[in-house]
């Protein structure tokens, strides 16, 4: 198994809430930091039946640098894509606007408010 693991540096719970709303994701696990319950040590959610791991620690270790990746999500239809994007677009930065391409009826690429890069397509 290969799983993606994202770091949020204090915004993990907010990110989980957004992704649950956008993708109708299922929360599998949320483990909080004892004494600092607002911080997430480890979380797992399922987006389109695929595991995404998240936490509030790790991206400030002097080694990790965001970039060079994109989370790509394939949707069954354009309506589902547009619904998820409408939830996620607030505070995001558009890389490529929603459009039809040679390989898809609808594609959009953006960076969400947590600095996570996404590509949606049908």
C-alpha positions in Angstrom: 0.0 0.0 0.0 1.1 3.5 -0.8 -0.6 6.3 1.3 -0.2 10.1 1.1 0.5 11.8 4.4 0.0 15.6 4.7 1.2 18.0 7.5 -0.9 21.0 8.6 1.0 22.6 11.5 -2.0 23.4 13.6 -4.8 23.4 11.0 -5.3 19.6 10.7 -8.8 19.5 12.2 -9.9 22.4 9.9 -8.5 20.6 6.9 -10.3 17.3 7.9 -13.6 19.2 8.2 -13.1 20.8 4.7 -12.2 17.5 3.1 -15.0 15.6 4.7 -17.5 18.2 3.4 -16.0 18.4 -0.1 -15.5 14.7 -0.7 -18.0 13.2 1.7 -14.9 11.6 3.1 -15.0 9.1 6.0 -13.0 9.7 9.1 -11.2 6.5 10.2 -9.0 7.8 13.0 -8.2 11.0 14.8 -5.6 10.8 17.6 -5.0 14.0 19.5 -1.9 15.3 21.4 -2.3 14.7 25.1 -2.6 18.0 26.9 -3.1 19.8 23.5 -6.2 18.1 22.2 -6.6 20.7 19.5 -3.5 19.3 17.8 -3.7 16.1 15.8 -0.9 13.5 16.1 -2.4 11.2 13.5 -5.6 11.1 11.4 -6.8 8.9 8.6 -9.6 9.7 6.2 -10.9 8.0 3.1 -11.5 10.0 0.0 -13.1 8.0 -2.8 -12.1 4.9 -0.8 -8.4 5.9 -0.8 -6.5 6.5 2.4 -5.2 10.0 3.2 -3.2 10.4 6.4 -2.9 13.8 8.1 -1.4 15.5 11.2 -0.2 18.7 12.7 3.5 17.8 13.1 6.3 17.1 10.7 6.5 20.0 8.2 8.6 22.2 10.4 11.4 19.7 10.9 13.9 21.6 8.6 13.7 18.8 6.0 10.2 18.9 4.6 9.4 21.3 1.9 6.0 21.3 0.2 6.0 21.3 -3.6 6.5 18.8 -6.4 3.2 17.0 -5.8 -0.4 17.2 -6.6 -3.3 15.2 -5.2 -5.3 14.1 -8.2 -9.0 13.2 -7.7 -11.1 11.5 -10.4 -14.8 12.1 -10.2 -17.6 10.0 -11.8 -19.4 13.1 -13.1 -19.0 16.8 -13.6 -21.7 17.7 -11.0 -19.7 15.9 -8.2 -16.5 17.6 -9.3 -18.2 21.1 -9.3 -19.8 20.4 -5.9 -16.4 19.4 -4.3 -14.6 22.4 -5.9 -17.3 24.8 -4.7 -16.6 23.7 -1.2 -12.8 23.9 -1.5 -12.3 27.0 -3.7 -12.8 29.5 -0.8 -9.3 30.8 0.0 -7.7 28.8 -2.8 -5.5 29.8 -5.7 -6.4 28.7 -9.1 -3.6 27.1 -11.2 -5.8 26.1 -14.2 -9.4 27.2 -14.4 -12.2 24.7 -14.7 -12.4 23.7 -18.4 -12.8 20.9 -20.9 -9.6 19.4 -22.3 -8.6 16.8 -24.8 -8.5 14.2 -22.1 -11.4 15.3 -19.8 -14.8 16.9 -20.0 -13.9 18.9 -16.9 -10.6 19.7 -15.2 -9.5 22.2 -12.6 -6.2 22.6 -10.7 -5.7 24.7 -7.6 -3.9 25.1 -4.3 -6.3 25.0 -1.3 -6.1 27.4 1.7 -3.8 24.9 3.5 -1.3 25.0 0.6 -2.2 21.6 -0.7 -2.2 21.3 -4.5 -5.2 19.5 -6.1 -6.2 18.4 -9.6 -9.8 17.4 -10.2 -11.0 15.7 -13.3 -13.9 13.7 -14.8 
